[in-house]
Amino acid sequence: MYYCDLVHQIDALTGLLNRRTYEYNLHEIKSSDKAAIILFDVDDFKNANDMYGHPFGDYCLTAVSSCIKKAFFKIGLCFRIGGDEFCVIRTSTKDIETKLRQFDSLFRSK
C-alpha cells in the first residue's frame, strides 16, 4: 500500500513530485512565516518538441529535472507541475540565492 501511495506522488518521467502532490503541499506555505516558491518554465519547449520529436522533448525535461534535483533536493520539495513547468517549495528563504546560482551553473553546463 505504501508503494502504491508513493508511486502516485511521483512524476514517472522526471522522478520529481507530481502536480497532485504539489497541490497537497501548498498548505506548508501558509503555515510558514517565510517561504520561497521558485517556478521554472522551459522557454519554447513546444517548438523544440514539435521540431525534434517527443524523445528529444523527454530528454530536455529530464535534463532540467536533473538540474533542479541537484540544486534544490536537499533544501526543498521539487515538483513537475505541468508539461514543461517545474516548481520548488521551500519553507525558508535561507540559501535560496546560492541554490539558484547552482541551478544556473548546472543548467548552463548541460
GITACOR-V50282 format. One record per residue. N is the residue number from 1. OMEGA is omega in whole degrees, 0 to 359 (999 if undefined). BURIAL is b if it has 9 or more other ideal C-beta (glycine too) atoms within 8 Angstrom, else e. Layout:
BEGIN
N/OMEGA/BURIAL  N/OMEGA/BURIAL
END
This chain:
BEGIN
1/178/e  2/179/e  3/180/e  4/179/e  5/179/e  6/180/e  7/181/e  8/179/e  9/188/b  10/172/b  11/187/b  12/183/e  13/189/b  14/185/b  15/177/e  16/173/b  17/185/b  18/183/b  19/179/b  20/179/e  21/176/b  22/181/b  23/177/e  24/184/e  25/180/b  26/180/b  27/179/e  28/179/b  29/182/b  30/183/e  31/182/e  32/176/b  33/179/e  34/178/e  35/175/b  36/173/b  37/181/b  38/179/b  39/178/e  40/175/b  41/182/e  42/180/b  43/176/e  44/182/e  45/181/b  46/179/e  47/179/e  48/179/b  49/179/b  50/184/e  51/187/e  52/177/e  53/184/e  54/177/e  55/177/e  56/177/b  57/177/b  58/177/b  59/179/e  60/181/b  61/179/b  62/177/b  63/178/b  64/182/b  65/177/b  66/178/b  67/179/b  68/179/b  69/183/b  70/183/b  71/193/b  72/188/b  73/184/b  74/184/e  75/182/e  76/177/b  77/185/b  78/187/b  79/161/b  80/188/b  81/178/b  82/182/e  83/180/e  84/182/b  85/182/b  86/180/b  87/171/b  88/175/b  89/177/b  90/181/b  91/174/b  92/177/b  93/181/e  94/175/e  95/183/e  96/181/b  97/179/e  98/181/e  99/176/b  100/177/b  101/178/e  102/178/b  103/181/b  104/179/e  105/178/e  106/182/b  107/181/b  108/181/e  109/180/e  110/999/e
END
